[in-house]
Amino acid sequence: MVQSAVLGFPRIGAFRELKKNTEAYWAGKITADQLLQVGKDIRATNWKLQKEAGVDIIPSNDFSFYDHVLDLSLLFNVIPDRYTKFELSQLDTFFAMGRGLQRKATETTKAVDVTALEMVKWFDSNYHYVRPTFSHSTEFKLTGQKPVDEFLEAKALGVQTRPVLVGPVSYLYLGKPDKDSLDLEPISLLEKILPTYIEILQKLAAAGATEVQIDEPTLVLDLPENVKSAFQVAYDAFAAAEGLPKLTLTTYFGDVRPNLDAIKSLPVSAFHFDFVRGAEQFEEVASILTPEQTLSVGIVDGRNIWKNDFSTSIEVVKKAITKLGADRVVVSTSSSLLHTPVDLENEKKLDAEIKEWFSFATQKLSEVVTIAKAVSDEEVSEALAANAASIKSRSESPLTNDADVKARVASIDSSMSSRAAAFPERLAEQKVKYNLPLFPTTTIGSFPQTKDIRINRNKFTKGEISAEQYEEFINSEIERVVRFQEEVGLDVLVHGEPERNDMVQYFGEQLKGYAFTTNGWVQSYGSRYVRPPIIVGDVSRPKAMSVKESVYAQSLTSKPMKGMLTGPVTCLRWSFPRNDVSQKVQSLQLSLALRDEVNDLEAAGVTVIQVDEPAIREGLPLRAGQERSDYLEWAAESFRVATSGVKNDTQIHSHFCYSDLDPNHIKALDADVVSIEFSKKDDPNYIQEFSNYPNHIGLGLFDIHSPRIPSKEEFVARIAEILKVYPADKFWVNPDCGLKTRGWEETRASLTNMVEAAKVFREQQK
Ligand SMILES: *[C@@H]1O[C@H](CO)[C@@H](O)[C@H](O)[C@H]1NC(C)=O
C-alpha cells in the first residue's frame, strides 16, 4: 500500500482566524493566552482535516504565529542582543524580531525601540521569511521545545505526526551575518549548530516521533562548494548521533540535479523531490536511493490551485513503483500547502464551470490520497473519471482559447517595446515639463487603508450603498490624501489608492481572463495575507481601469500626480498563473492590456505614470542559466511593451520591493525613475552597485512594514551615507514601499521628517 503525505498545511485558518487574533493581540485587545489558544485550535482543525481525508503522513510544527524560520531562530537562540535587553516575553521577543517594536515606557515595562530583522522572499514564492541573523557572539542552544510540544499536542488528539524542521544547511545558508559581524559566513557555524539540532531531534524521538521531515530547499539553488559539502557533514553527524528519529530530507521548488553530488550518499531514510516543478529530474534522483531508502514523490502542486491531472500523476508514481517497489514510494504534495488557499468549499461566488477546475489545500488532501489509492489498485474509478472530464473541459473552454488575444500577442514587434527617445533626451524634456527640485520627494502609491475605507468598500460590495455614494466616498478620500501630501510638502503626489483592495486583485477584477475568490487568502508575511486572483484564460482589458480616479486626483492639484498601475510581471507573479500556457505568453497578454491603460492615462492628462514591478525579482528562476536570461528578457520586454506607447515627456516610474535586486536587471526596463526598497540594506557595496544605474532612482529611506517613526536626523544620516557613493542629481527621496498598512499618525510623522531631511540637502546644494 503506497502511503500519502502532506509537507505542510496553511496555518492561517479558513477564515483568517490567525490574522484577526494576532493583530488583536498586538493591539492589546486579547491576552497572550487567548492568542496561544487560537493557534492550538487552528492546529487541531488542520490535523483533524488531514486525518479525516485519509492522509497517512501528517505534518506538525508547520504552524507558526509569524514565520516558521523565525520560529527556528527563536528556538535556537539566534536572537541578536538588541532584542533581549528589553526583558520582553518570549512571544513578544519573537514578534519584535519579526516586525520591530516601538513602545513607550510604563510603570512596569521599559521603553522599547527596535527595528525588525530583514524579511526576504521564500525562494520564488510570495511568502517572506525572517532572515536568521548571526553574529560572532551567537550561542546556539534550545530556548524551548515548540516542535515537541506540537507533536505531543497532536498525539493527544490521536494524530501521529511527522514534525517538520528547516534543515541545518538551508537554515544557515538562508541567513546572514549581523551588522557587527559582517565577515561571518553563516555556513561556517555548521559544527556549532549541529548539537542543537541533534538535541531537538532526540527530544522529538523521545516524545514518540518516529520520523521527521527535514526541509533543505536550498538544494534547488546554485550552491557554493562549501555549502554543498556541508550536507554530508550535517547528515553524517545526525546518523552518528544516538536516539534520533528517521529523517526524510525534503527538497522542493525545482530540480536538484546540479547538487546531486551533495546529497547522493546522505544517510537519511527518505528523500522527497518536487516532480511538479522538476519533472525532468525523475530518473537521476530516483537512482541515488539505496535499497533502504524511500522516495517521496511530490506530485500534487503546493504552489498553485489547479486540479491535479490524475492520469499524468499516476504515471509518475507508477514509474517510481516499478523502479523501487510500492513499499518504498510515498505520494506527496510537491511542497508545503502554505502557498495555497485553505478550502475551495468556502467559495460561494465562483462561476461553477471555473470552480470545477480548482483545488485548494483541503481538496489537495484528497488528491494525494486518491493517487495513493489508485496506484495501490483500490477502487477509485469514479474519482478518476470525474477528474479526466474536468481537465478536458478546461482545455476546451472558450476562456482558454481567445483568438483575438493570441493574434495581438503575435503582432508585438520592436517598435512596441522601446521608447521613441533615449533617457537623456526624455530627461531634458521632462525637466522642462515638471520643473522638480533636487531630491524630489514622493511616496510609492498607497496611503493608509483605514477601517472607514474597508467598511465603505464592504457596504458597496454588499449593495448597502450605491455606486454614486461609494464614488463620493472614494473621492473624498482621494481629496484628503492630496491635501495631506500638499501639507507635508511632497513634490510628486499620488491619489492614495483608497479604491483598491489589493494592487493585483483590483486590476484582475477588471480584466477578462481572470477569476477571483472571496476567501482564497494566502500568507504573504506575518499577519499580511493576500488573495491572489487566478488567471484562468486569455487576458484582455474590456475598458479603462484606473483613469477616473487618477484624473480626479490630478484635477485637485497643480503638482504632478502619478497614475498608478501594477506591472505585467507583478500581475502574473501575484496571481495564480495558468499551468497550461507559458508564463511569457501570460505576461505579454497582460502587458498589452496595461499598454492600453497607460496610453489612456496619458491621453487624459496624467503624464507621470508609475508601473510597479515589485515582483520582478522573485520571478527570477532560482538558478543561473538559460532559463534565467530568458526570463529577464521577457520580463523587461513586457514592462517596455506596457510603457513605451507614450510621449518623450511622459515620465514613467517603476517600483520594486522585497528584493535583492541586481541594478542590471532593472536597467533593461528603461523606466525614467525607479524606486526600490532599500532601508534595511546595510552593505556599502550594494549601495555602490546602484551608483551606476543610468536613470533616476529613489532608494527607499524607511521601512513601511514597521510602525516606528524615523527621526529627521536618522533620514539625514541615511541620505548622507548614500550620497557618499550616489550622485545627488539622480536621487529621489521616498519610503521603501506603499503605506497602506500604516496608520495616519505615523505616516504624517515619518513623511514630514523625510521631507524635512530632503530640504536639508537641497539647501546644501545651493
Ligand atoms: C521624441 O524623441 C525622438 C528622438 O529624439 C523624436 O524623434 C520624436 O519626434 C520625439 N517625439 C515627440 C512627440 O516629440
PDBQT file of the ligand as one rigid body, heavy atoms in Angstrom, charges set to zero:
ROOT
HETATM    1  C1  LIG A 801      10.764  62.018 -29.109  1.00  0.00    +0.000 C 
HETATM    2  O1  LIG A 801      12.133  61.990 -29.332  1.00  0.00    +0.000 OA
HETATM    3  C2  LIG A 801      12.508  61.374 -30.546  1.00  0.00    +0.000 C 
HETATM    4  C3  LIG A 801      14.032  61.240 -30.576  1.00  0.00    +0.000 C 
HETATM    5  O2  LIG A 801      14.628  62.488 -30.322  1.00  0.00    +0.000 OA
HETATM    6  C4  LIG A 801      11.957  62.172 -31.726  1.00  0.00    +0.000 C 
HETATM    7  O3  LIG A 801      12.279  61.526 -32.940  1.00  0.00    +0.000 OA
HETATM    8  C5  LIG A 801      10.442  62.275 -31.564  1.00  0.00    +0.000 C 
HETATM    9  O4  LIG A 801       9.929  63.146 -32.567  1.00  0.00    +0.000 OA
HETATM   10  C6  LIG A 801      10.089  62.819 -30.190  1.00  0.00    +0.000 C 
HETATM   11  N1  LIG A 801       8.654  62.750 -30.045  1.00  0.00    +0.000 N 
HETATM   12  C7  LIG A 801       7.912  63.816 -29.781  1.00  0.00    +0.000 C 
HETATM   13  C8  LIG A 801       6.448  63.568 -29.710  1.00  0.00    +0.000 C 
HETATM   14  O5  LIG A 801       8.380  64.922 -29.608  1.00  0.00    +0.000 OA
ENDROOT
TORSDOF 0
